[in-house]
Amino acid sequence: MILRRLIQHVKRQEWTAIGIEFVIVVVGVFVGIQAQQWSNEREQRRQERVYLERVLSDINLSIETNELNIARLTANSDGSTLVLNSLRGCSLPVAQRDAFADGLSDIAKVGPSVFVLSTMEEMLSAGNFSIIRNQKLRDALNGLARDAKYQHNIYTVISAQLASSTATTHTRVVWTYQDHKTPFDPVGWADMEIDFDALCKDKAYQAAVSNARYLTNAGISLNKRAIASLIGVKSALEQELGVSSAHNETKP
């Protein structure tokens, strides 16, 4: 319609009308481009918020899991301490036998610190990481990924050292329980055969228990470090999203 009018004005040499029509065309194109850019920008901001909310959910899950790990590893460390003290003192009261057996069964059960990075990995795979406008937040997320890789490497070393200890601790006990226990089920004195008196004199065995306890405590330290890193990024995310850490509500 506009093009047909413009051609007619050109034929009639109506230069004023031609100028008006030209301005209308230019303005229309400009407005159309701007409208498309605004629409794209709104969609990116919506997508950015969805991603950041998912990353925050991943971080909350990571923190919760590491807190559970710390509680479990602390109990394992305490159990190892009971085992070690009983062997070094060559004394085990009847009332502590089940705790001794349970502590012995949990030696070297150390897991890695947890970083749930699935959303970040999805963003990187899709090439969408750059839609996060806040450079400091992007740097913080990249730092979290680096710390996750670093801790994974440290845990690999811990696992190798634990294997050396368990080669000693796990070959001097016969577990006799008949049911299908999981690694998280408690066991008692009646569930194992052990020469307690012989192990009281076996310094190599005691050293292996001691080393396993040390590495368990190293696992606790890694989990605490992971939580500290995660909480730092969590705070930055909550600030970016405008949510309250206490109640996860939108700030007024």
C-alpha positions in Angstrom: 0.0 0.0 0.0 2.7 2.5 1.0 5.0 1.3 -1.8 2.2 1.9 -4.4 1.5 5.4 -3.1 5.3 6.1 -3.1 5.5 5.1 -6.8 2.5 7.3 -7.7 4.1 10.3 -5.9 7.4 9.6 -7.8 5.6 9.6 -11.1 3.9 12.9 -10.2 7.1 14.3 -8.8 5.4 15.1 -5.5 8.6 15.4 -3.5 7.0 16.5 -0.2 4.7 13.5 -0.2 7.6 11.3 -1.2 9.6 12.6 1.8 6.7 11.9 4.1 6.1 8.4 2.8 9.9 7.7 3.0 9.9 8.9 6.7 6.9 6.7 7.4 8.7 3.7 5.9 11.9 4.4 7.8 10.1 5.0 11.1 8.0 1.8 10.6 11.1 -0.3 9.9 12.9 1.3 12.9 9.9 0.7 15.2 9.6 -2.9 14.0 13.3 -3.6 14.6 13.1 -2.0 18.1 9.9 -4.0 18.9 11.7 -7.2 17.9 14.8 -6.2 20.0 12.6 -5.4 23.0 10.8 -8.7 22.6 14.1 -10.6 22.4 15.4 -8.8 25.4 12.4 -9.6 27.5 12.7 -13.3 26.5 16.4 -13.3 27.4 15.6 -11.7 30.8 12.8 -14.3 31.4 15.2 -17.1 30.4 18.0 -15.7 32.5 15.7 -15.6 35.6 14.5 -19.2 35.0 18.1 -20.4 34.7 19.2 -18.5 37.8 16.3 -19.8 39.9 17.3 -23.4 38.8 20.9 -22.7 39.7 19.8 -21.5 43.1 17.8 -24.6 43.6 20.8 -26.8 42.6 23.0 -24.9 45.1 20.4 -25.3 47.9 20.4 -29.1 47.2 24.2 -29.1 47.2 24.3 -27.4 50.6 21.7 -29.7 52.1 23.6 -32.8 50.8 26.9 -31.6 52.1 25.4 -30.9 55.5 24.1 -34.5 55.6 27.5 -35.7 54.5 29.2 -33.8 57.4 26.8 -35.3 59.9 27.5 -38.8 58.5 31.2 -38.4 58.3 31.4 -36.9 61.8 29.6 -40.0 63.1 32.1 -42.2 61.2 35.0 -40.3 62.6 33.7 -40.7 66.1 33.2 -44.4 65.5 36.8 -44.7 64.3 38.0 -42.9 67.4 36.1 -45.4 69.6 37.7 -48.3 67.6 41.2 -46.8 67.9 41.0 -46.0 71.6 39.6 -49.4 72.4 42.5 -51.2 70.5 45.2 -48.9 71.9 43.9 -49.4 75.5 43.1 -53.0 74.8 39.8 -52.5 76.6 36.3 -52.9 75.3 33.4 -52.9 77.8 30.5 -55.1 76.9 28.2 -52.0 76.7 30.5 -50.6 73.9 30.8 -53.7 71.8 28.0 -52.9 69.3 29.3 -49.4 68.9 32.8 -50.8 68.3 31.5 -53.1 65.6 29.5 -50.4 64.0 32.5 -48.0 64.0 34.6 -50.7 62.5 32.1 -51.3 59.7 32.0 -47.6 58.8 35.7 -47.1 58.5 36.7 -45.5 55.2 33.1 -44.8 54.1 34.0 -41.3 52.8 32.2 -39.7 50.0 33.1 -36.6 47.9 31.7 -33.2 48.5 28.7 -32.5 46.3 28.3 -29.8 43.7 25.1 -30.0 41.7 26.1 -28.2 38.5 23.5 -29.7 36.0 21.9 -26.4 35.2 25.2 -24.7 34.6 26.3 -27.5 32.4 23.1 -27.2 30.4 23.6 -23.5 30.0 27.2 -24.0 28.8 26.1 -26.8 26.4 23.4 -24.6 24.9 25.6 -21.6 24.7 23.3 -19.6 27.0 25.8 -18.8 29.8 26.4 -15.4 28.4 22.7 -14.3 29.0 23.7 -13.8 32.6 24.3 -10.0 32.6 26.0 -9.7 36.0 29.7 -10.3 35.3 30.5 -10.8 39.0 27.9 -13.5 39.2 29.2 -15.2 36.1 32.7 -15.1 37.7 31.3 -16.5 40.9 29.6 -19.4 39.1 32.8 -20.1 37.1 34.7 -20.1 40.4 32.3 -22.6 41.9 32.8 -24.9 38.9 36.6 -24.7 39.4 36.3 -25.4 43.1 34.2 -28.5 42.3 36.9 -29.8 39.9 39.6 -29.1 42.5 37.7 -30.9 45.2 37.1 -33.8 42.9 40.8 -34.1 42.4 41.5 -34.0 46.1 38.9 -36.7 46.7 40.6 -38.9 44.1 43.8 -38.7 46.2 41.9 -39.4 49.4 40.3 -42.5 47.8 43.6 -43.9 46.8 45.0 -43.5 50.4 41.8 -45.0 51.9 42.3 -48.0 49.7 45.6 -48.6 51.3 44.1 -48.4 54.8 41.1 -50.6 54.0 43.4 -53.3 52.6 44.5 -53.7 56.2 41.3 -53.0 58.2 39.0 -55.0 56.0 41.0 -58.2 55.9 41.1 -58.9 59.7 37.4 -59.0 60.3 34.8 -61.5 59.1 31.3 -60.1 58.9 28.8 -62.9 59.7 25.4 -61.2 59.4 22.9 -63.1 57.2 20.6 -60.3 56.0 21.3 -57.9 53.2 22.6 -54.9 55.0 23.4 -51.7 53.2 26.4 -49.5 54.0 24.2 -47.3 56.1 22.7 -50.0 58.3 24.1 -50.5 61.8 25.9 -53.7 62.6 26.6 -55.2 66.1 29.2 -57.3 67.8 27.3 -60.5 67.0 27.6 -59.6 63.2 31.4 -60.2 63.1 34.2 -62.4 64.0 37.3 -60.6 65.3 40.4 -61.4 67.3 40.3 -58.4 69.5 43.3 -59.3 71.6 45.5 -59.8 68.5 44.5 -56.5 67.1 45.3 -54.8 70.4 48.9 -55.8 69.7 48.9 -55.0 66.0 50.3 -51.5 65.6 50.0 -51.7 61.8 46.3 -52.3 62.1 45.8 -49.4 64.5 47.8 -47.2 62.2 45.5 -48.1 59.4 42.4 -47.2 61.5 44.1 -44.0 62.5 44.8 -43.1 58.9 41.3 -43.9 57.8 40.0 -41.6 60.6 42.4 -38.8 59.4 41.1 -39.1 55.8 37.5 -39.1 57.1 38.2 -35.8 58.8 39.7 -34.6 55.5 36.4 -35.5 53.9 34.6 -33.4 56.5 36.9 -30.5 55.8 36.2 -30.7 52.0 32.4 -30.7 52.6 32.8 -27.7 54.9 34.8 -25.9 52.2 32.2 -26.8 49.6 29.4 -25.4 51.8 31.4 -22.1 52.2 31.8 -21.8 48.4 28.2 -22.6 47.8 26.9 -20.2 50.4 28.9 -17.4 48.8 27.3 -18.0 45.4 23.9 -18.5 46.9 24.1 -15.1 48.5 25.0 -13.5 45.1 22.2 -15.3 43.4 19.6 -14.3 45.9 20.8 -10.7 45.6 20.5 -10.9 41.8 17.0 -12.5 42.0 15.8 -10.2 44.8 14.8 -13.1 47.1 15.1 -13.4 50.9 17.5 -16.0 52.1 15.4 -16.6 55.2 12.0 -17.2 53.7 12.8 -17.3 49.9 10.2 -14.5 49.4 10.4 -11.6 46.9 11.7 -8.5 48.5 9.3 -5.5 48.6 
